[in-house]
Amino acid sequence: MTETGTDFPKTPTNPTTETTETTETTEPTETTETSANTAAAAPPPERASPPPHPGRTLALTSAATAVALMTYTAPLVTLPDTAAALHTPLSAQAWLINGTPLGLAALLLVAGSLADDYGRRRLFVSGTLALGITTVLGAFASTTWLFTLARIAQGAASAALLASSLGLLVHAFPTPAGRLRATGVWGAFVSGGIAVGPVLVGAIPDWRLAYGVLGAAALVVAGLGARALSESRSPRQGRPDFAGALTFGPALVALVAALTLGRDGWLRAPVGLLLAATVLLGALFVVLERRAATPMIDLSLLRRPLFLASSAGGLFTGLSVIGLFSFLPTVLQRALGLSPMDTALLSLIWAGLAFAVALQARRIAHRVSPRHQLAVGFALHAVGVLTMLGAVGAGSWARLLPGLVLAGVGSGLLNAALPLLAVESVPAARAAMGSGAQQTFRYIGSCAGVALTIAIATSAGSPGAGTDVALWVSAGLAVVAAVLVATLRERH
């Protein structure tokens, strides 16, 4: 059975798309095709890979994803200790959190496009190896900027492995049922990494040692992936879209930097210059993509409602969910006097439930579409965070529990639906690009959400009042997202 007949059970495709999808092959066929093209149009030939092993592919991509998310969440419970060790002022502490999403946002779409064209295993193994090395280097950082640079590099490495993971899974699971199960498990391990990361880091007495452990874990997964995974790519004739990469990446770096610096004043000259650079580079990127023979992203996808729902879902997950829960542990430690381990255990209620729900969400997939799962997930998050109002001001962590449960269920639905929608909204041959696009919006949103949450929580007269305002904003953004994704339906 070809992939064409199974990629879009709910979305019509055009003949050109179908032809592209059916050409996706394992390495032996790609080597044959390479000989028919110019050397500049394709990567150098390499030894043939065996057919993909679905179980090993799912295990390794899920493990690498979990490690990447554990590294991403590590500063959430260690921020006070890390800031003290690095002598980081309060105004610069957003960089300790936003370094990784900056690297992620800048390179996810680029990495996804490169993975589809030049080898998903190649990008996956390289990204996982780089994640291990940069995480270990972060453990030895002695200043705020060295640590931030290590975090940005971790984000860039995570972009390569996260974007290529879904491409590997789509190739290993060509049927709709298999793809549903695989993306559900992969989405669950996103939550699993978020759940386990703070607990692991909180259990290790020194934050530097914790980074060393996470770096070693990434190196182990990289070694296993190099031996066990099969190469795959989507053969397209033409040169890589270097011009698009060189404009899109810097545009996002400028945007994320502006969002992070904006908390100290949006009218300052550096913020204005960064935003202007974002607009100019973004406009140039659109012009280049319209003219490119093999664009990094097909701009016609922006007319596809499912792709817009995937992108909007990623953006608002970052703004509303990640933005709030990235800073909440620090608020709990400073306002309620909780230890890093106590904070991690509270976070585990939210993230652990998200893991369990995402793992089981496939059981309702035949009754509830991914788009509607997103809407329900955002609605549950909104209700959950509103039940937390007043808890910090009252000094009661117990009042947070009902909201953490509801928000955890909502996050589980989001993490299960987002990867499935990302690969369903694009041709199967461009699965890694679709994953990269959706996650790019997710981490742009998280950078903006973290900066917004920190600005709100620290600008009010008391931690309780600031946290309540941040909760209201998070709930409002989630309601907007629920309405938006619910109305973006595919036209037939």
C-alpha positions in Angstrom: 0.0 0.0 0.0 1.4 3.4 -0.9 1.5 6.3 1.5 -0.8 8.3 -0.8 -3.8 6.3 0.1 -3.4 6.7 3.8 -1.9 10.2 4.5 -5.1 12.3 4.5 -8.2 10.4 5.5 -9.9 13.7 6.2 -8.1 16.1 3.9 -8.3 16.0 0.0 -5.0 16.2 -1.8 -4.1 17.4 -5.2 -2.4 15.2 -7.8 0.9 16.9 -7.5 0.9 16.2 -3.7 0.1 12.6 -4.3 2.9 12.1 -6.7 5.4 13.6 -4.3 4.2 11.4 -1.4 4.5 8.2 -3.3 8.1 8.9 -4.1 9.2 8.7 -0.5 11.5 5.7 -0.2 14.2 4.2 2.0 17.8 4.7 1.2 18.3 2.1 -1.5 15.8 3.9 -3.9 17.2 7.3 -3.0 20.6 6.2 -4.0 19.2 5.2 -7.4 17.4 8.6 -7.8 20.5 10.5 -6.8 22.4 9.1 -9.8 19.8 10.6 -12.1 20.2 14.1 -10.7 23.2 16.4 -10.5 25.5 16.2 -7.6 24.5 19.7 -6.4 20.8 18.7 -6.2 21.2 15.8 -3.7 23.5 14.7 -0.9 26.3 12.3 -1.5 25.4 8.7 -1.7 25.8 6.5 1.4 25.4 2.9 2.3 21.9 1.5 2.0 19.7 1.4 5.1 17.4 -1.4 6.0 13.6 -0.9 6.2 12.7 1.1 9.3 11.9 -0.8 12.5 8.7 0.8 13.9 9.3 -0.1 17.5 12.9 1.0 17.7 12.1 4.2 15.8 9.3 5.1 18.2 11.4 4.2 21.3 14.4 6.3 20.3 12.5 9.3 19.0 10.4 9.4 22.1 13.4 9.0 24.4 15.3 11.8 22.6 12.2 14.0 22.8 11.9 13.4 26.5 15.5 14.2 27.1 15.2 17.4 25.1 12.1 18.5 27.1 13.9 17.6 30.4 16.7 19.8 29.4 14.2 22.5 28.4 12.5 22.4 31.8 15.6 22.1 33.9 15.9 25.8 34.8 12.3 26.0 35.9 13.1 24.5 39.4 16.7 25.6 39.6 16.3 29.2 38.5 16.9 30.7 42.0 20.1 28.6 42.5 21.3 29.1 38.9 20.7 32.8 39.1 22.6 33.0 42.4 25.5 31.0 41.1 25.8 33.0 38.0 25.1 36.4 39.7 22.2 37.0 37.3 20.1 40.1 38.1 16.3 39.8 38.1 16.0 41.7 34.8 18.2 39.1 33.0 16.7 36.0 34.5 14.2 35.6 31.5 17.3 34.8 29.4 18.1 31.7 31.6 14.7 30.3 30.5 14.3 31.8 27.1 17.7 30.7 25.7 16.5 27.3 24.7 13.2 28.4 23.0 15.2 31.0 21.1 17.4 28.3 19.5 14.3 26.2 19.0 12.2 28.9 17.3 15.1 30.0 15.1 15.9 26.6 13.7 12.9 24.3 13.9 11.5 25.1 10.4 15.0 25.1 8.9 15.8 21.7 10.5 12.5 20.2 9.4 13.1 21.2 5.8 16.6 19.9 5.8 15.6 16.6 7.5 13.0 15.9 4.7 15.5 16.7 1.9 18.8 15.5 3.3 18.1 12.7 5.8 15.9 12.5 8.9 18.2 10.1 10.7 21.2 12.3 9.9 19.5 15.4 11.4 18.2 13.4 14.4 21.5 11.8 15.4 23.4 15.1 14.8 20.9 17.0 16.9 20.9 14.5 19.8 24.7 14.4 19.8 24.9 18.2 19.8 22.3 18.4 22.6 24.4 16.1 24.8 27.6 18.1 24.2 26.0 21.6 24.7 24.2 20.5 27.9 27.4 19.3 29.4 29.0 22.6 28.4 26.2 24.4 30.2 27.1 22.7 33.4 30.5 24.5 33.3 29.2 27.9 32.5 30.5 30.6 34.9 28.5 33.7 33.7 25.0 34.5 32.7 25.9 35.0 29.0 27.9 31.8 28.8 25.0 29.8 30.2 22.6 31.6 27.9 24.7 30.8 24.9 24.8 27.1 26.0 21.0 27.2 26.3 20.6 28.7 22.8 22.8 25.9 21.4 20.7 23.3 23.3 17.7 24.8 21.6 19.3 24.6 18.2 20.2 21.0 18.8 16.8 20.2 20.1 15.3 21.7 17.0 17.1 19.2 14.8 16.0 16.2 16.8 12.4 17.3 17.4 11.7 18.3 13.8 13.2 15.1 12.4 11.5 12.8 14.9 8.0 13.1 13.4 9.4 12.7 9.9 11.1 9.4 11.1 7.8 8.3 12.7 5.7 9.0 9.6 8.1 7.0 7.5 8.1 4.1 10.0 4.3 4.1 10.5 2.7 4.6 7.0 -0.9 3.7 8.0 -3.3 6.1 9.7 -3.8 3.7 12.7 -0.1 3.3 13.2 0.5 7.0 12.8 -2.2 7.8 15.3 -0.6 5.5 17.9 3.0 6.7 17.2 2.2 10.5 17.4 0.2 9.9 20.5 3.1 8.1 22.2 5.5 10.8 21.0 3.2 13.6 22.3 3.0 11.8 25.6 6.8 11.8 25.9 6.7 15.6 25.4 4.6 15.7 28.6 6.8 12.9 30.1 9.9 15.0 29.7 8.2 18.0 31.2 7.1 15.9 34.1 10.3 14.0 34.9 12.8 16.9 34.2 11.9 19.0 37.2 11.8 16.0 39.5 15.1 14.6 38.3 16.8 18.0 38.6 15.2 18.7 42.0 16.4 15.4 43.3 20.0 16.1 42.3 21.6 18.4 44.9 23.7 20.4 42.4 22.3 22.0 39.2 25.6 21.6 37.4 25.6 17.8 38.1 22.0 17.6 36.8 23.0 19.1 33.5 25.9 16.6 33.3 23.4 13.7 33.8 21.0 15.0 31.1 23.9 15.6 28.7 25.1 12.0 29.2 21.6 10.7 28.6 21.4 12.6 25.2 24.8 11.1 24.2 23.6 7.6 24.9 20.5 8.1 22.8 22.5 9.6 19.9 24.8 6.5 19.9 21.8 4.1 19.9 20.1 6.1 17.1 23.1 6.0 14.9 23.1 2.2 15.1 19.4 1.4 15.1 17.6 3.9 12.9 17.1 3.7 9.1 17.6 6.7 6.9 14.7 8.3 5.0 14.2 11.5 3.0 11.7 13.1 0.6 13.6 13.4 -2.7 13.1 16.8 -4.3 15.1 18.1 -7.2 16.8 21.4 -6.6 19.2 23.1 -4.3 18.6 23.6 -0.6 16.9 26.9 0.3 19.9 28.5 1.9 18.5 32.0 1.2 15.3 31.2 3.1 17.2 29.8 6.0 19.5 32.8 6.2 16.5 35.2 6.4 14.0 33.1 8.5 16.4 32.2 11.3 17.7 35.7 12.0 14.2 37.1 11.8 13.1 34.8 14.6 16.2 35.5 16.7 15.4 39.2 16.4 11.8 38.6 17.4 12.6 36.4 20.4 15.3 38.8 21.5 12.8 41.7 21.3 10.1 39.8 23.2 12.6 39.0 26.0 14.1 42.5 26.2 10.6 44.1 26.0 9.8 43.3 29.6 12.1 46.2 30.6 10.4 48.6 28.3 8.8 48.3 24.8 9.7 51.8 23.7 13.5 51.4 24.1 15.6 51.7 21.0 17.0 48.1 21.0 13.6 46.6 21.1 12.4 48.8 18.3 15.4 48.0 16.1 14.9 44.3 16.7 11.2 44.4 15.8 12.0 46.4 12.7 14.6 43.8 11.7 12.0 41.1 12.3 9.6 42.8 9.9 12.2 43.4 7.2 13.7 39.9 7.3 10.2 38.3 7.4 9.1 40.3 4.3 12.3 39.3 2.5 11.8 35.6 3.5 8.3 35.7 1.9 9.7 37.2 -1.3 12.4 34.6 -1.5 10.1 31.7 -0.7 7.7 32.7 -3.5 10.6 32.6 -6.0 12.4 29.5 -4.7 12.3 26.3 -6.8 12.4 24.2 -3.6 11.1 26.6 -0.9 11.8 25.8 2.8 8.0 26.1 3.4 5.3 26.0 0.8 3.4 29.3 1.4 0.3 27.9 -0.2 -0.1 25.8 3.0 -1.2 29.0 4.7 -4.5 28.7 2.8 -5.1 25.3 4.3 -7.3 25.5 7.4 -5.7 22.5 9.1 -2.2 23.9 8.7 -3.4 27.2 10.2 -5.1 25.3 13.1 -1.8 23.4 13.7 0.2 26.6 13.7 -2.3 28.5 15.9 -2.5 25.6 18.3 1.3 25.6 18.7 1.5 29.4 19.1 -1.2 29.6 21.8 0.2 26.5 23.6 3.4 28.5 24.0 1.7 31.8 24.9 -0.9 30.4 27.3 0.4 27.1 28.7 4.2 27.0 28.5 4.5 30.7 29.3 2.6 30.3 32.6 4.0 26.9 33.7 7.5 27.9 32.9 7.5 30.7 35.5 5.0 29.3 38.1 7.7 27.1 39.8 9.8 30.1 40.5 6.8 32.0 41.9 6.0 29.0 44.2 9.5 28.9 45.5 9.8 32.6 46.2 6.3 33.4 47.4 5.4 30.1 49.2 8.9 29.1 50.3 8.7 25.7 48.6 11.9 23.7 48.0 12.9 22.8 44.4 11.8 19.2 45.0 8.4 20.3 46.5 7.9 22.5 43.5 8.8 19.7 41.1 6.3 17.4 42.7 3.6 19.9 42.3 4.5 20.4 38.7 4.5 16.6 38.3 0.7 16.6 39.0 0.1 18.7 36.0 2.7 17.2 33.7 2.1 13.6 34.8 -1.6 13.8 34.1 -0.7 15.4 30.7 1.5 12.4 30.0 -1.2 9.9 30.9 -3.9 11.7 28.9 -1.8 12.1 25.8 -0.9 8.4 25.9 -4.6 7.4 26.0 -6.0 10.2 23.7 -5.9 7.9 20.7 -8.8 6.0 22.1 -11.1 9.0 21.4 -9.5 9.9 18.1 -12.2 8.2 16.0 -14.9 10.3 17.8 -13.1 13.6 18.4 -10.9 15.2 15.7 -7.5 16.6 16.6 -8.8 20.1 15.9 -11.6 19.6 18.5 -9.2 18.0 20.9 -7.2 21.2 20.8 -10.3 23.3 21.5 -11.2 21.1 24.5 -7.6 21.1 25.7 -7.5 24.9 25.7 -10.9 25.2 27.4 -9.8 22.9 30.2 -6.6 24.8 30.7 -8.6 28.1 31.0 -10.9 26.6 33.6 -8.0 25.0 35.5 -5.9 28.2 35.8 -8.9 30.2 36.9 -9.4 27.9 39.8 -5.9 28.8 41.0 -6.8 32.4 41.5 -5.9 33.6 45.0 -3.9 30.6 45.9 -0.5 32.3 45.9 -1.9 35.4 47.8 -3.4 33.1 50.4 -0.1 31.2 50.7 -1.8 27.9 50.1 -0.3 25.4 47.6 -3.2 23.0 48.3 -5.6 25.4 46.5 -3.6 24.9 43.3 -4.3 21.1 43.1 -7.8 21.2 41.4 -6.4 23.6 38.8 -3.3 21.5 38.2 -5.5 18.5 37.6 -7.7 20.2 35.0 -4.9 22.0 33.3 -3.0 18.7 33.2 -5.8 16.9 31.4 -6.0 19.9 28.9 -2.3 19.8 28.3 -2.5 16.1 27.6 -5.1 16.6 24.9 -3.0 19.4 23.4 0.2 17.3 23.3 -1.6 14.4 21.7 -3.4 16.5 19.0 -0.6 18.8 18.0 1.8 16.3 16.5 -0.9 14.4 14.7 -2.4 17.6 13.3 1.1 18.8 12.3 1.7 15.7 10.0 -1.9 15.5 8.8 -1.9 19.1 7.7 1.0 18.7 5.2 1.9 16.1 2.6 3.5 13.0 4.2 6.7 13.6 2.3 7.0 17.0 4.2 6.2 15.7 7.7 9.4 17.0 9.3 8.7 20.4 7.8 5.2 20.4 9.1 6.5 19.4 12.5 9.1 22.1 12.4 6.5 24.8 11.4 4.1 23.9 14.2 6.8 23.7 16.8 8.3 27.0 15.6 5.1 28.7 16.4 5.0 26.8 19.8 8.3 28.1 20.9 7.9 31.6 19.6 4.7 31.6 21.7 6.6 30.2 24.7 9.3 33.0 24.5 6.6 35.6 24.3 4.6 33.9 27.1 7.5 33.6 29.5 8.5 37.3 28.9 4.8 38.3 29.4 4.3 36.2 32.5 7.5 37.4 34.2 6.6 41.0 33.3 3.1 40.7 34.8 4.1 38.7 37.9 6.9 41.0 38.9 5.2 44.4 38.1 2.4 44.1 40.5 2.6 45.2 44.1 2.8 41.6 45.5 3.5 38.2 44.2 -0.1 37.1 44.8 -1.6 40.0 42.8 0.9 39.6 40.0 0.3 35.8 39.7 -3.5 36.4 39.6 -3.2 38.8 36.7 -0.9 36.3 34.9 -3.5 33.6 35.5 -6.3 35.8 34.0 -4.1 36.5 30.9 -3.3 32.8 30.4 -7.0 31.9 30.7 -8.0 34.6 28.2 -5.4 33.5 25.7 -6.6 29.9 26.0 -10.2 30.9 25.4 -9.2 32.8 22.2 -7.2 29.7 21.1 -10.2 27.4 21.7 -12.5 29.5 19.6 -9.9 30.0 16.8 -9.0 26.3 16.3 -12.7 25.3 16.6 -13.6 27.6 13.7 -10.7 26.6 11.4 -12.4 23.7 9.6 -11.2 22.2 6.3 -13.4 23.0 3.3 -14.6 20.2 1.2 
